[in-house]
Amino acid sequence: MPDYQILAADFRATLAAANGQAALIATSPPYPSGARTCYGQLKWQDYQDLGDAVKAALLPGGHCLLNLSAPVRQMRDGHGTERDPMPFRVLLDWIDRVGLTAPDTLAFGRQGWPGIFPGRFRCDWEPLLWFRRPGTPLPIHVDRLWVPTDSYRSPCSGREPGGEIVRTKERRTVEAGRNPGTYWGYGPVGGQQTGDLDLEAQGHPARWPYKLAADIVACFSGVGDLVIDPFLGGGTTLCTACDGDRRFLGGDLSPEWALKSAELAKRRYSQQSLFGR
């Protein structure tokens, strides 16, 4: 396929267009309840269909990072407001029925709305589910996300960054840094804090922070790989794929946002010299 392809299409059609060649699917679907978008309210069957389409679109060993928010809603009569369990239902369904593996579950941290929330806590993170299609795992590049540190000495045994197991009471000094944990915090990301001028100009009402998508693309794919976002929205994953010299396939059910993203892709990719061209 060309360096990029943008479709005004349902997520099923977008993922089918990959022909099983995706190294990475990085996406954030609409809320499972309450949010009114061009998709309407995604139902349980939609999330099941999404799992089947993700598996078919991935290369063997390919990765999917799914940021599925879980808002608080009044979902059951007599139970008040509850945290939506859809991310956890999806996690179990995609493992048990679809047949994907789940190497780990991450948390996307962002500064939530300020204020008082009677009877509950302010939400400062969202699930970031990591799935992989069975097969020889495609490489991940955790070292690209190392947290810079001064040299330190750890008092416990474990693994050094190179992978070797050290069972002494004190590990050797580490200079380069350390792996990130499973909480990926980015602080304030709403409003005009997306982190990219092109994305701010798009004006999408619910967009990913640039840094989150950039970290996912850097860690879970390599130069020239095919990255897909079937819920393209304002084009955050598109921008980070372009900036990382990846090929990109994106789709959105809204013709308006698909067109805006196509224009963004044409401009963004024309500014890059991809793959030696």
C-alpha distance (Angstrom), angle and dihedral (degrees) to the residues before:
residue distance angle dihedral
M1 . . .
P2 3.84 . .
D3 3.78 122.9 .
Y4 3.80 90.0 -84.4
Q5 3.78 140.2 6.1
I6 3.82 125.3 -171.1
L7 3.81 121.3 -165.5
A8 3.79 132.4 -168.8
A9 3.78 90.1 -142.8
D10 3.77 148.6 116.9
F11 3.79 116.0 -87.8
R12 3.80 90.1 -106.3
A13 3.81 92.5 59.1
T14 3.80 92.9 43.3
L15 3.79 93.7 52.8
A16 3.80 92.3 43.5
A17 3.82 88.7 57.1
A18 3.81 89.1 64.7
N19 3.82 91.5 71.3
G20 3.79 90.3 -149.2
Q21 3.81 94.1 -59.9
A22 3.81 102.6 114.8
A23 3.78 118.7 121.7
L24 3.81 91.4 -174.2
I25 3.79 137.2 18.6
A26 3.80 110.7 -167.3
T27 3.77 116.1 177.0
S28 3.80 148.5 140.2
P29 3.82 113.3 -147.8
P30 3.81 122.0 -155.6
Y31 3.78 118.0 -83.3
P32 3.79 112.3 -74.1
S33 3.80 91.7 -129.4
G34 3.74 138.6 25.0
A35 3.81 100.5 6.1
R36 3.79 114.2 112.6
T37 3.79 112.5 -150.5
C38 3.79 135.5 144.7
Y39 3.82 84.6 -79.9
G40 3.78 92.3 59.4
Q41 3.79 111.2 -146.8
L42 3.77 111.8 -24.6
K43 3.78 109.2 -129.5
W44 3.79 130.7 -151.0
Q45 3.80 90.5 -97.4
D46 3.81 89.4 56.5
Y47 3.79 91.4 56.5
Q48 3.79 90.6 47.8
D49 3.80 90.0 50.5
L50 3.78 89.2 48.3
G51 3.80 91.2 55.2
D52 3.80 92.1 51.2
A53 3.82 91.4 47.3
V54 3.81 92.6 47.7
K55 3.78 92.4 53.6
A56 3.81 92.4 48.5
A57 3.83 92.3 48.5
L58 3.80 96.9 50.9
L59 3.76 127.7 86.8
P60 3.82 112.7 -121.3
G61 3.80 104.4 -78.7
G62 3.82 91.9 17.6
H63 3.79 123.1 142.8
C64 3.79 136.2 -123.3
L65 3.82 121.8 -165.2
L66 3.78 109.1 -165.8
N67 3.80 119.3 -170.1
L68 3.80 100.3 -164.5
S69 3.77 110.9 174.6
A70 3.80 119.3 -145.9
P71 3.80 109.5 -152.3
V72 3.78 126.1 -167.9
R73 3.79 111.6 -107.9
Q74 3.78 141.1 155.8
M75 3.76 96.5 -103.9
R76 3.82 104.6 153.1
D77 3.78 127.3 42.1
G78 3.77 112.0 -109.7
H79 3.81 96.1 13.5
G80 3.79 101.5 88.6
T81 3.79 118.8 -145.8
E82 3.80 118.1 -16.0
R83 3.77 137.4 -179.2
D84 3.81 107.3 -103.0
P85 3.85 109.1 -110.1
M86 3.82 94.4 -155.7
P87 3.84 96.0 111.1
F88 3.80 89.9 56.6
R89 3.81 93.2 45.5
V90 3.81 88.8 50.7
L91 3.80 91.9 48.4
L92 3.81 92.3 54.2
D93 3.81 95.1 41.0
W94 3.79 95.1 49.9
I95 3.80 90.6 49.0
D96 3.81 99.3 42.1
R97 3.80 104.0 32.1
V98 3.81 106.3 20.6
G99 3.79 94.0 40.8
L100 3.81 100.3 -130.2
T101 3.78 120.9 142.3
A102 3.80 123.0 -126.0
P103 3.82 109.5 -147.8
D104 3.81 92.3 -179.0
T105 3.79 145.1 -25.0
L106 3.79 118.0 -119.5
A107 3.78 132.0 -166.9
F108 3.81 123.6 -132.7
G109 3.79 104.8 -147.3
R110 3.78 122.7 -156.8
Q111 3.77 134.2 157.7
G112 3.79 106.2 -92.3
W113 3.76 128.9 -145.7
P114 3.82 111.2 -61.9
G115 3.77 120.7 -123.9
I116 3.77 141.6 64.3
F117 3.81 121.9 -46.1
P118 3.81 108.4 -168.9
G119 3.77 113.4 -137.3
R120 3.80 97.8 4.7
F121 3.79 145.2 50.2
R122 3.77 130.3 -93.0
C123 3.82 110.1 -100.5
D124 3.81 110.7 -117.8
W125 3.80 99.3 165.2
E126 3.79 143.1 38.2
P127 3.82 129.3 -153.8
L128 3.80 114.9 -94.7
L129 3.81 103.9 -167.3
W130 3.81 117.3 -158.1
F131 3.81 115.5 -153.3
R132 3.79 130.5 174.4
R133 3.78 131.7 -164.8
P134 3.84 111.7 -122.7
G135 3.79 114.7 -98.3
T136 3.78 135.6 76.6
P137 3.82 100.8 -28.0
L138 3.78 115.4 -110.8
P139 3.79 108.5 -124.4
I140 3.77 123.0 -89.9
H141 3.77 121.0 -153.5
V142 3.79 106.5 -143.6
D143 3.80 89.8 159.5
R144 3.82 88.8 69.9
L145 3.80 88.0 64.9
W146 3.79 97.6 44.8
V147 3.77 113.3 145.0
P148 3.82 109.3 -124.8
T149 3.78 112.8 -121.1
D150 3.73 140.8 166.3
S151 3.77 112.3 -103.5
Y152 3.77 112.2 -74.8
R153 3.77 141.0 176.1
S154 3.78 119.9 -133.0
P155 3.82 117.3 -143.8
C156 3.81 94.8 -149.2
S157 3.78 137.3 66.1
G158 3.77 122.0 -106.6
R159 3.79 140.2 106.0
E160 3.76 127.3 -35.1
P161 3.84 117.7 -136.7
G162 3.81 89.1 -97.3
G163 3.80 90.5 59.9
E164 3.80 101.7 -108.5
I165 3.78 117.1 134.1
V166 3.79 115.9 -121.4
R167 3.80 117.0 -165.3
T168 3.78 99.7 178.4
K169 3.77 120.9 115.5
E170 3.76 91.0 -111.8
R171 3.80 125.1 34.0
R172 3.76 123.1 -142.9
T173 3.79 122.2 -93.2
V174 3.81 114.5 -77.2
E175 3.81 115.1 -151.2
A176 3.84 106.5 173.1
G177 3.77 100.3 60.1
R178 3.75 138.8 -101.1
N179 3.79 137.7 -80.7
P180 3.78 117.3 -91.4
G181 3.79 116.1 -109.4
T182 3.77 127.1 -123.2
Y183 3.83 91.1 -87.1
W184 3.80 110.1 81.0
G185 3.78 105.1 -169.0
Y186 3.81 122.7 -169.8
G187 3.80 103.7 167.7
P188 3.82 118.3 -143.8
V189 3.81 110.3 10.7
G190 3.81 104.9 154.3
G191 3.78 130.6 93.1
Q192 3.80 111.2 15.1
Q193 3.81 93.7 -11.9
T194 3.80 101.5 92.5
G195 3.80 90.6 118.8
D196 3.81 100.3 -125.3
L197 3.80 129.1 78.1
D198 3.81 94.3 -145.2
L199 3.79 90.5 54.6
E200 3.79 92.6 47.4
A201 3.80 89.2 52.7
Q202 3.81 90.4 53.7
G203 3.80 90.0 64.2
H204 3.80 96.6 -153.1
P205 3.84 109.3 171.3
A206 3.83 96.3 -136.6
R207 3.77 113.6 31.4
W208 3.77 135.6 158.7
P209 3.80 118.7 -114.1
Y210 3.79 110.8 -103.3
K211 3.82 92.8 -128.1
L212 3.81 93.6 57.1
A213 3.81 93.7 51.2
A214 3.81 90.9 42.8
D215 3.81 91.6 53.5
I216 3.81 91.9 48.5
V217 3.81 92.4 49.4
A218 3.81 92.7 45.4
C219 3.80 94.0 48.3
F220 3.80 102.7 39.8
S221 3.82 104.0 35.6
G222 3.79 142.3 38.9
V223 3.79 136.9 -137.2
G224 3.81 110.5 -65.2
D225 3.81 94.5 15.9
L226 3.79 121.1 134.3
V227 3.82 113.5 -109.0
I228 3.82 121.2 -170.6
D229 3.79 134.5 -162.0
P230 3.83 110.9 179.0
F231 3.84 91.7 -177.3
L232 3.79 95.2 52.1
G233 3.81 100.8 168.7
G234 3.80 110.7 160.5
G235 3.80 94.0 -4.9
T236 3.81 105.2 -105.3
T237 3.81 95.1 144.9
L238 3.80 89.3 44.4
C239 3.82 91.6 57.2
T240 3.79 94.5 47.6
A241 3.82 92.2 46.5
C242 3.79 90.4 52.3
D243 3.80 93.1 46.4
G244 3.81 89.6 50.1
D245 3.85 94.5 50.2
R246 3.80 93.5 -111.7
R247 3.78 127.8 141.0
F248 3.78 113.3 -115.4
L249 3.79 139.6 -150.6
G250 3.79 118.1 -175.9
G251 3.76 137.8 167.9
D252 3.76 139.7 -176.3
L253 3.78 129.9 -175.7
S254 3.81 89.8 -137.3
P255 3.83 111.3 83.6
E256 3.82 88.0 -155.7
W257 3.80 94.4 57.9
A258 3.79 93.3 38.7
L259 3.81 89.0 55.3
K260 3.80 92.8 46.8
S261 3.80 89.9 50.0
A262 3.81 91.7 47.9
E263 3.79 89.4 53.9
L264 3.80 90.2 46.6
A265 3.81 91.0 49.6
K266 3.80 92.7 49.8
R267 3.79 91.1 51.4
R268 3.79 96.6 40.2
Y269 3.79 97.8 45.7
S270 3.81 92.5 44.6
Q271 3.81 87.3 61.1
Q272 3.77 92.4 56.3
S273 3.78 130.0 73.6
L274 3.78 98.0 -141.2
F275 3.79 124.7 -165.7
G276 3.81 94.7 -7.9
R277 3.80 95.3 -55.2
